[in-house]
Amino acid sequence: MTKIQMTTPLVEMDGDEMTRILWKMIKDELLIPFIDLKTEYYDLGLEHRNETDDQVTVDSANATLKYGVAVKCATITPNAARMTEYNLKEMWKSPNGTIRAILDGTVFRAPILVKGIVPYVSNWKKPITIARHAYGDVYKNVEIKVPGAGKAELVFTAEDGTEIREVIHNFTGSGIIQGIHNTDKSISSFARACFGYAIDTKQDLWFATKDTISKKYDHNFKDIFQEIYENEYKAKFEELGIEYFYTLIDDAVARVIRSEGGFIWACKNYDGDVMSDMVATAYGDLSMMTSVLVSPNGAYEYEAAHGTVQRHYYKYLKGEETSTNSIATIFAWTGALRKRGELDKIPELVSFAEKLEQACIKTVEDGKMTKSLSLISTCENPMILNSLDFIKAIRETLEGLL
């Protein structure tokens, strides 16, 4: 068959460990045979980030702003053990954190629903989309390990030299301090992204923080959301018959568990990180969740919501067989290809992306799956496939659909 032609490249961000192995399998088996794949390639593997002093991560984010669509493999955020393992110059920051700061976007994460994989929360019938603010807070923090007694202060010095000063704590012994920040500009972008996404998908939007405790920091989020809603989006929400409301994060958790799903839950950066993992696991598996970062200027970066599958990678290095679920990584590619097709007006590319997603779901529903999926599937006699054979089974299904 004739390969589908692309006009504008995707920004391709390669990654680490087992997901890097799957990345190549997906390209070789599911993409290159069907598409004249055009990408601008960036190697975000930890070794190359170390070689470039992490400049490659910055370059990949700027390329995303230039071309408008990126697809990213899972990457390592190094800790002390990784410093030794990879002989790093320094403990490089989270690549996702760096990219999100440059794109100043919002991350939307939603589960991939498959018949036979029943959510652990029995009343969840529809997907819950987590909208995660992707700038600031703990991900751009400054930390001090306090050696002993002394006074910790929070100080803001204005351009004219005037100061605002608050005592954080009078230490009588050793301890720790953390400083976090956000900006009204980024919070406003987050709010508009959430309201726009709710309108596009015709879903209710919930927003939750802890403004009763954080009376300035979290309350600022609440106030900005409310002002933008009232002034820019309320009429459209009412016209569509959808709802926006604010609630405390602890109340939101209780409401979410009792709900049937089918809404967007907007969270601050850390809340969204944790709650998206909880929601994904409760729907079945973290490897069955999509993730897209949407920037205010219309750039899109698609990735899997899970990590690099380190345990499987070490098995792979020993020559042992692995059975790693690649669906979320495949859906990162399909999301990017669909968006590229929409922007470049290539309906064949959009159709291919949709068929590849259908092929993933149909393959699992037909009883062919990886080990982790077999453990949560109601399928009576699943055929458990290794990593490559699962991708080949998806290709066989795809060829039938095409």
N, C-alpha and C positions, 0 to 999 in steps of 0.2 A: 504494500500500500504506500501511497505518497505521504511523505512526512508533512506534518503541519508546520507551516512557516511562521516564524516570529519576526517582528520588526524591531522591537526595543528589547534590550537584554534585561533579565532579572539580575538583581544583585544577589549573588550566591555566597553565603557565609558558612564555610565548612567548620566542623567542630571536633569533638574529642571522643575517644574511647569507643564503646560499642556503637554509639549512634553514628560515629564517623564511618564505621564499617557498613552499617545499614544504609547510610547516605549513598555510598558508591553502588551498593546492590540496587537500590531504588532507581538511581539514574540509569544503570546498565540494563535493568530488566523492564522497567515500567515507563521510562521517559524517552531515552535516546532512540529506541526502536520506532517510536511513534511521532516524535517531535524533532524538528531541526532546532535543538535547544541552544538558545543564546543566553549566556550569563556573563556577568563581570565577576570574576572569582576572587574571593578573599579567604585566606586560610586563617581561621580563628582558633586553630589548634593551639594548645598551651605552649608548645615548643616555639611556634612561629610568633606568637604574641610576645614571648620572652625575647626572641631575637630582635624584634622590632621595637622593643620597649613599649609594647601595647599600642603603637601608632596604627597598626593594621586595623584595630577595632574602631578607632576614630575615623579612619579612611572609609571603612565599610559603612559606617553610619552616614557620613557625608555623601557617599555614593547613593545611599537609599534616598536621601533628600533630592539628589539630582535625577535619578531614574524613576522614583515614585513607588517601586515595588521591590521587596527583598524577601528572601527565604533563608532561614537560619537553622543550622544544626545545633543540637545541645552542646554546651561548652562547660568547662571546669571553672569554677571560682575557687582559686587555691586557698588552702589553709596551711598550717605549719607542716603537716605531713607531706603535702604536695610540694612545698618549697624544697624539701630534701629529695623527694622522688624525681622531680623534674629539674633539679639544680637551678632554681630560678634566681634571677637577680634581685627580685623583690616580690612581695605577696600582691600580685596584680589584682586590681579591683574586678568585680563582676562585669563581664562583657555586656550582659543584659543591662546592668545599671548604667554603664557608659553610653550604650546605644540609646536607651530610653531617655537619658538626660539630654542628648543631642537632638533627638526627635521630639522631645517634650510631648509625648503622646499618652494615650490611654490604652491599656491592655484589656481586650475582651476575650474571655475564656468560656467555652461552652462544651458540654460533654457530647460525645458521639454515641448516639443511641442505636443499639442493635437488639433485635428480637432474640430472646434466650439469655440475655444478660440483664437480670432484674435488679433495680436499685435496692440497696440495703434499707433505704427509707421507703417503706411500702407504698406510701401515698404519693410519691413523686412520679407523676405521669408524663410531665413535659420537661424539657431541658431548663436548667437555671444557668443564666449567663452572668459570670462575674465580670464587672467592669472595674479594673484596678488602676488607680492613679499610678503613673510610672515615673514620677519625679520626686526627689527629695526625701524628707523624713530620715529614717534610720539608714537608708541606702546612700545618703550623702553626709553621713554623720562625721563629727569630730569627737574623738575620745581621749580622755586623760586617765591614766592610772595614778591615783593619788597616793603618794608615798607615806604621808603621815598627817598630823594635825595641821589645820589651816582653814582659811575661808575661801570658798568657791563662789564666784560671782558671774552673772550673765550681764555682759556689757555690750551696748550698741553705741557706736560713735558715728554721728551724722556727718555729712560732708562739711558742715559749718563748724564742726568740732564739739557740738553739744552732745552730752551723753545721757543715755538711759541705763540705769544700773539696778540690778536686783540680786540679792543674796540667794544663792542656790542652797548652800548648806555650810554650817560651821563644823568642819570635821574635827573630831577628837582623836582620830586614828586613821589608818589607811582606808582606801575605798576607790570608787570609780566615778567618773563624770562623763556624760554624753551630751553633746550639743547637736540639735537637729534644726532644720529650717525648711520652709517652703515659700513660694512667691504667689502673690495674688494673680499674676499673669498665668502661671501654670495651673493653679486651681481653677481659674476661669476656663482655660482650655479643656481641662478635665470635665468640667460641668457641661460645656457645650458639646463635647464628644458624646457624653452619656445621653443628653437630651436628644441629640441628633440620631444616635443609634436606636434609641427607643422609638422615635418616629419612623425611622426606616424599617424597623422590624415589627412595629405596632405592638409593642409590649409595655407593660407597666414598668416604672423605674422606682426602685427603692434606694435610698441613700442612708448610710449609717456611720456615725462616729461616736465619740464619747465626750460630748460637749459639756455634760454635767460635771465632769472632773477636769477636763482641759477647757477652761472657760474662755481662753483667748485663742489658742492654737486650733483645736478642733472646732470651736464655735465659729472661727473665721471661715472654715470650709462650709459649714451649715449656712451661714449668712450669704456667702457668694452664690451657692447653689440656689437658694431661695430667691435672691434678687434677679439672677439670670432667668430663672423659671418664670417669675412673674412678668418680667419685662419683654422676654423674647419667645417663650415657648408655651405658655399657658393656654393661649387660644387654640394652638394647633393640637395640643394634648386633648383638650375638651372636644374639639372637632372629631378627633379619631376615637374618642371614648376610652382613652388610656389615662392612667393615673400616675402622678409623681407624689411621693411622700417621704418625709424624713423620720427616722426613728433611731433610738440609741442602738449601738452595736449589739448589746446583750439582748435587747428586745428583738432585734432583727434575727438573731440566731434562733430564738424560740419560734418566731413566725415562719422562718424558712423551713424548719423541720416539720412544722404542721401543715405547710402548703402543699399544693400539687405541682409546683414548679410553673414554668412558663412566664418568667419575668426576668428583668435585669437587676442585679444587686450591685450597686456601686459602693466601692470600699476605698479607703486610703491605701497607700502603698503596701505596708506590712500586713494590714488586715486582708487585703486582696490576695497577697502571696499565700497566706495561711489558709484562708477560706476557699480559695480555688483548689488547693490540694484536698481539703476536706470534701468539697462538693464532688470533685472528680472521683475520689475513692468511694464515696457513698453511691455514686452512679455505677461503679464497677471497678474502674482501674484508672490510675493516672495516665497510663499509656493510651487512654481513649478520650483525650480532651484536646480540643483545638485552642490555639492562642494566636491572636493578631494584635499588633501594636499599631494604633492609628494616630498619626500626628495631626496637629491642627491645620497644617498646610496640605493635607491630603496624601501623605506618604504612608505606605503600609508595609509592615514587616511581619511575616508569618513564621511561626516556629511551633515545635511541640512544647507542651507544658511541663514535660518531665525532664529528668537529668540525663547524664551520659551513660547510665546503666553500667557502672564500674564493675560490679560483681561478674556480670556476663563477659565483660571485656577481658578480665583476668583469666576466665575459663577459655576464652577464644585464643589468648596468647599461648596457653598450654596445649592448644590443639584439640581441646574438648568441644563437643557439640553444644551449641546454644539454641534456645528457642525464645527469641526476643521479639516482642510485639512491635512492629514498625508502623502501625496504622496512624498514630499521631504525627509521625514524621512524614508519612505519605500525604496526610491531610495538610501539612504545612506547604508542601509542594503544590497540591491541588488548589489551595487557597490563593497562593501567589500566581499560579498560571491562570486561574479564573479572573483574578483582578487585572492581570496584564492583558488578557484577552478582551475584557470589558473596556479598559482604557484605550487599547489600540484598535478596538472594533474588529476583533478576529473571533467570530462566533464559533469556529471550529475548535479553537483553543478552550473556550468556555465549555463547550460540549464535552471535550475530552476530559477536562478536569472533573466534570460532574459524573461522567461514566466511570472514571477511575475511583471516585468515592463510592459509587454504587457497587463497583467490583469488590472493594474492601469489605463492605457490609455484607454483600451476598455470599462471599467466600466464607465468612464466619457463620452466617445463618445457615449455610449448607453443611456446617459441621467441620470445616477445615480451619484450624486455628493453632495459635502458639500455646505453650503450657500454661502461662499465666491466665490466658482467657479461658482455657478449659476448666480451671479451678473455680471460676465464677459463672460459667455457662450452665444453663439447664439442659443443654444438648446431652442425650443419653449416651451416645457412643462417639465422642468427638475424635477426629483424626488429628493427632498432635504432630505438628510439623516443626522442623528446625527453622532457623531464621531465614535462610535462603529459600528453602522449599515453600515456606509460607508466602514469600514474595512471588515465587514462580506460580503458586496456586492462584494468587490474585491476578497475575498476568494472564493465565488461562481463562479466568472468568472475564477479564477485561476484553480479551480477543473475541469472546462470545458476544459481549455487549456491543462491540464495535462492528 
